[in-house]
Amino acid sequence: MSDLAPSSPLLTRRWPEPQALLTLIKPITWFPPMWAYLCGLVASGQPFAGQWALVALGVLLAGPVVCGMSQAANDWCDRHVDAINEPDRPIPSGRVPGRWGLWVALAMSALAFALGWQLGPYGFAATIAGVAAAWAYSAEPVRLKRSGIWGPGLVGLSYETLPWITGAAVLSAGAPSAPVLIVALLYGLGAHGIMTLNDFKALKGDLQMGVRSLPVTLGPEKAARVACIVMAVPQVVVIALLAAWDRPWHALAIAALLAAQGLAMRVMLRDPQAKAPWYNGTGILLYITGMMVAAVALRSFGG
């Protein structure tokens, strides 16, 4: 049975547009896991000199390959929802026809395993976890995206915690220290709120297709408040931990960044549906800056 109606351009185009293939893997989404991997490298306390191949390979794997693969898999599994929300996307528009979206996602999964193998046992294990998480988020029968709790949580941990821990483990060739693991986990948990705000753009289609995101189940206003709390609380814990670990200046810097996020949150909460994309372009920059400040503070703890 065809995925779409007989009149769909998906059934008339044979080859995908090259530009549409690039759009499919969404380069703009690669930055968070790449940044988190760099945070892990910094937090490891190990010098980069002589390790540039591991640095470059890990950044390539975290961003263009695994994250790009996850975007292709998500667009393939979401093609019917996207036909409602964003019909100009590569698959529903027909610019990536037939099953090309699926084939791209599968091919990039295989490429991820091949590259992950070059990063040693820790890097390969992390690659398996990242690829599995991507498919579990988007694909039936698991499709954790249907849940406003588990879906954003899985993405937050995959985008922030997993690459952070991977960077620290790969460069130090061993398991990261407890402080590194704790801070990486906290920032991954906080990213749940970022993912919730990202769900605002798909509200209409999610309502129709039964995806129970927090904006659907709680309503936009309450979901936005929950997202802000979820983003803020882990950062408060990080600040407290850094102060307890005798890193007062780093704690103060993250506190200042959190205060600036609070001001941006106040603006966003006045009209969450309209302002959520704006916050994702401003408040999130402050969030990830705090990540790197924390990574610098953790350097002496090492791996």
URURMO-V112734 format. One record per residue. N is the residue number from 0. SS is DSSP state (H for helix, E for strand, C for the rest). PHI is phi in whole degrees, -180 to 180 (999 if undefined). D_LAST is the distance of its C-alpha to the last C-alpha in whole Angstrom. Layout:
# URURMO-V112734
n,ss,phi,d_last
N,SS,PHI,D_LAST
N,SS,PHI,D_LAST
This chain:
# URURMO-V112734
n,ss,phi,d_last
0,C,999,52
1,C,-69,51
2,C,-71,48
3,C,-134,51
4,C,-64,54
5,C,-58,56
6,C,-81,57
7,C,-65,53
8,H,-64,52
9,H,-59,49
10,H,-93,52
11,C,-109,54
12,C,-89,51
13,C,-98,50
14,C,-114,47
15,C,-75,44
16,C,-74,44
17,H,-55,42
18,H,-64,41
19,H,-68,41
20,H,-65,38
21,H,-66,36
22,H,-63,37
23,H,-60,36
24,C,-94,32
25,C,45,32
26,H,-54,30
27,H,-64,30
28,H,-87,28
29,H,-74,25
30,H,-60,24
31,H,-56,22
32,H,-69,19
33,H,-65,19
34,H,-64,18
35,H,-64,16
36,H,-62,14
37,H,-64,14
38,H,-60,13
39,H,-64,10
40,H,-61,10
41,H,-65,10
42,H,-65,8
43,C,-64,5
44,C,78,7
45,C,-93,8
46,C,-70,12
47,C,-80,14
48,C,-56,17
49,C,80,17
50,C,-119,15
51,H,-65,18
52,H,-65,19
53,H,-67,16
54,H,-63,16
55,H,-65,19
56,H,-65,19
57,H,-66,17
58,H,-64,19
59,H,-60,22
60,H,-68,21
61,H,-66,20
62,H,-92,23
63,H,-59,26
64,H,-86,25
65,H,-72,24
66,H,-66,25
67,H,-60,28
68,H,-61,29
69,H,-64,28
70,H,-69,31
71,H,-64,33
72,H,-63,33
73,H,-66,34
74,H,-67,37
75,H,-66,38
76,H,-72,38
77,C,-102,39
78,H,-59,42
79,H,-75,44
80,H,-66,43
81,H,-66,42
82,H,-62,46
83,H,-91,47
84,H,-76,44
85,C,-140,44
86,C,-66,46
87,C,-88,45
88,C,-65,42
89,H,-55,42
90,H,-77,43
91,H,-65,45
92,H,-77,47
93,C,90,47
94,C,-71,46
95,C,-118,43
96,C,-86,46
97,C,52,46
98,C,-102,43
99,H,-59,41
100,H,-59,39
101,H,-66,38
102,H,-63,38
103,H,-62,35
104,H,-63,33
105,H,-68,33
106,H,-64,33
107,H,-72,30
108,H,-63,28
109,H,-64,29
110,H,-63,28
111,H,-60,24
112,H,-64,24
113,H,-64,25
114,H,-73,22
115,H,-61,20
116,H,-62,20
117,C,-75,20
118,C,-95,16
119,H,85,15
120,H,-62,15
121,H,-68,13
122,H,-65,14
123,H,-69,18
124,H,-62,17
125,H,-65,16
126,H,-63,19
127,H,-59,21
128,H,-64,20
129,H,-67,21
130,H,-66,24
131,H,-62,25
132,H,-64,25
133,H,-61,27
134,H,-73,30
135,H,-65,30
136,H,-68,30
137,H,-102,33
138,C,-95,35
139,C,-72,37
140,C,-89,37
141,C,-74,34
142,C,40,34
143,H,-65,32
144,H,-60,33
145,H,-65,36
146,E,-100,34
147,C,-75,34
148,C,-99,31
149,H,-73,29
150,H,-62,30
151,H,-61,28
152,H,-63,25
153,H,-64,24
154,H,-66,24
155,H,-59,22
156,H,-67,20
157,H,-73,20
158,H,-82,20
159,H,-116,17
160,H,-67,15
161,H,-61,15
162,H,-67,14
163,H,-63,12
164,H,-62,10
165,H,-62,11
166,H,-60,10
167,H,-65,6
168,H,-72,7
169,H,-66,9
170,H,-72,8
171,H,-92,6
172,C,54,8
173,C,-174,7
174,C,-66,6
175,C,-64,4
176,C,-69,5
177,H,-59,9
178,H,-59,9
179,H,-63,8
180,H,-62,10
181,H,-65,13
182,H,-67,13
183,H,-61,13
184,H,-65,15
185,H,-63,17
186,H,-69,18
187,H,-67,19
188,H,-65,21
189,H,-64,23
190,H,-66,23
191,H,-54,26
192,H,-65,28
193,H,-61,28
194,H,-65,29
195,H,-63,32
196,H,-64,33
197,H,-66,33
198,H,-73,35
199,H,-62,38
200,H,-70,39
201,H,-106,40
202,H,-58,42
203,H,-61,45
204,H,-67,44
205,H,-63,42
206,H,-60,45
207,H,-75,47
208,H,-100,45
209,C,78,43
210,C,-82,40
211,E,-94,39
212,C,-69,37
213,H,-64,36
214,H,-60,39
215,H,-77,41
216,H,-79,41
217,H,-102,41
218,C,92,42
219,H,-59,41
220,H,-66,41
221,H,-68,40
222,H,-62,37
223,H,-65,36
224,H,-65,36
225,H,-61,34
226,H,-61,31
227,H,-64,31
228,H,-64,30
229,H,-64,28
230,H,-73,26
231,H,-79,27
232,H,-60,26
233,H,-60,22
234,H,-68,22
235,H,-61,24
236,H,-65,21
237,H,-60,18
238,H,-59,21
239,H,-64,21
240,H,-65,18
241,H,-64,17
242,H,-64,20
243,H,-68,19
244,C,-90,16
245,C,64,18
246,C,-125,18
247,H,-64,21
248,H,-72,22
249,H,-66,19
250,H,-61,21
251,H,-65,24
252,H,-63,23
253,H,-69,22
254,H,-62,25
255,H,-65,28
256,H,-65,26
257,H,-67,27
258,H,-62,30
259,H,-65,31
260,H,-61,30
261,H,-59,33
262,H,-65,35
263,H,-66,35
264,H,-62,35
265,H,-61,38
266,H,-65,39
267,H,-64,38
268,H,-70,39
269,H,-68,43
270,C,-155,43
271,H,-57,40
272,H,-62,42
273,H,-81,42
274,H,-97,40
275,H,-58,37
276,H,-62,36
277,H,-63,37
278,H,-64,34
279,H,-63,31
280,H,-98,32
281,H,-124,32
282,H,-62,30
283,H,-68,27
284,H,-61,26
285,H,-67,26
286,H,-62,23
287,H,-74,21
288,H,-63,22
289,H,-61,20
290,H,-58,17
291,H,-70,16
292,H,-59,17
293,H,-64,15
294,H,-63,12
295,H,-63,13
296,H,-63,13
297,C,-88,10
298,C,-55,9
299,C,-72,9
300,C,-78,7
301,C,67,4
302,C,-111,0
